[in-house]
Amino acid sequence: GHTLIALHSLTRGINKLEANTDSMAADLDANWEVLAEPIQTVMRRYGVEQPYEKLKALTRGQRIDQVGMQAFIDTLDLPDAVKAMLREMTPASYIGNAAEQARNI
């Protein structure tokens, strides 16, 4: 009895929820440091010295925007094609291993 009422109430409440996509997009665009993970991985793959430390120095105590992140990428000793691929990434386009994690739920 009470469980069924609670379940119906919960379902009605969940159905009223809406994602604020504009707010989510703005949050992503304001947080370019989320790209530190894939950039660090690529830096390691190409043998760049101290990738973690370089990214930490870039992001410590400050927000990084698109211009700042792309300027950092340009300083890296990486093939031009790899730099171009990294410059094309955005916080909104990078999903990391989210698809794999979702499959494992």
N, C-alpha and C positions, 0 to 999 in steps of 0.2 A: 503494500500500500504506500507507505511513506517513501520508499525507495523509488517507486514508479513516479510519484509526484515530483520528487527531487530531480529525477532523470529528465522528465519533460521540461521542468523549469530550466535546467542546465542547457538543454538543447535549444530552447527558445532564446536564452541569453547568448549562446554561442552564435546562433544564426543572425543576431543583431550586430556582431562584430564586423568591422570593415578595416582592411589594411589602408593606412594612410601612405600611399605610394609616393606622393610628393615629398613627404617628410622623410621617408626612407631613402629616397634618391638624394635628397639634400644631405642627409647624414653620411651617406657613402661618399659623396663628392667632397665633403669636408674632412675626410679621413684617408688621404692617400697613403698613409703609413701602413695600411693593410696590405699594400703591395710589397712590403719589406720581405715577407716570406718567400714569394716566388722569385724575387730579385736575388735574395740570398742564396736560394737553391741554385739558380743559374750561375751566380758568382762562384759557388763551390764547384759546380760541374766544370767550369773553365779554369779552375785553379787560381782564382783571384785570392790574394793573401788577405786574411782577417776580414771576411765578409760581414760577420756579425758586428764586429767593432766599428767598421766603416758605416754601416747602417745605423748603429746606435748613436754614433757621433752626429749623423745627419738629423736624426729625429729627436734627440735628447732635448727636452724642455721646449719644444716648438712644434707647431703644426706644419706639415708639409703639404704644399698644394701641387697641382699638376706641373707647373713650371719648375718648381724646386726638385720634384722627383725626376723629371725628364732631364734636367741639368745634371743631376747626380748620375743618371744612367749614361749620359754622354761622356762622363769622366772615366768610365770603367774601361779596362783593357779587355774588351770583348769584340768578337767579329761584328762588323756593321749590321749584318742581317739579324743577329741576336739582339743588338741594341734596338733595332727597328721594331722587332717583335715585343720587346719590353716596353718601348715607348707607346705602343698601341694599346697596352693593357690599361684598364681603368678599374677603380674600386668596384664599379657596378658590373664589369665584365668578368672579373676574376672570381672563380668559384672553387679553386683549389681542388680538394678531394671530396667536395660536398656530395657529389653523385655517388661515390663509393660508400660514404658514410650512410647515406639514405638507404642504399641497398642493404646495408648490414643491420638495419633496425628490425 
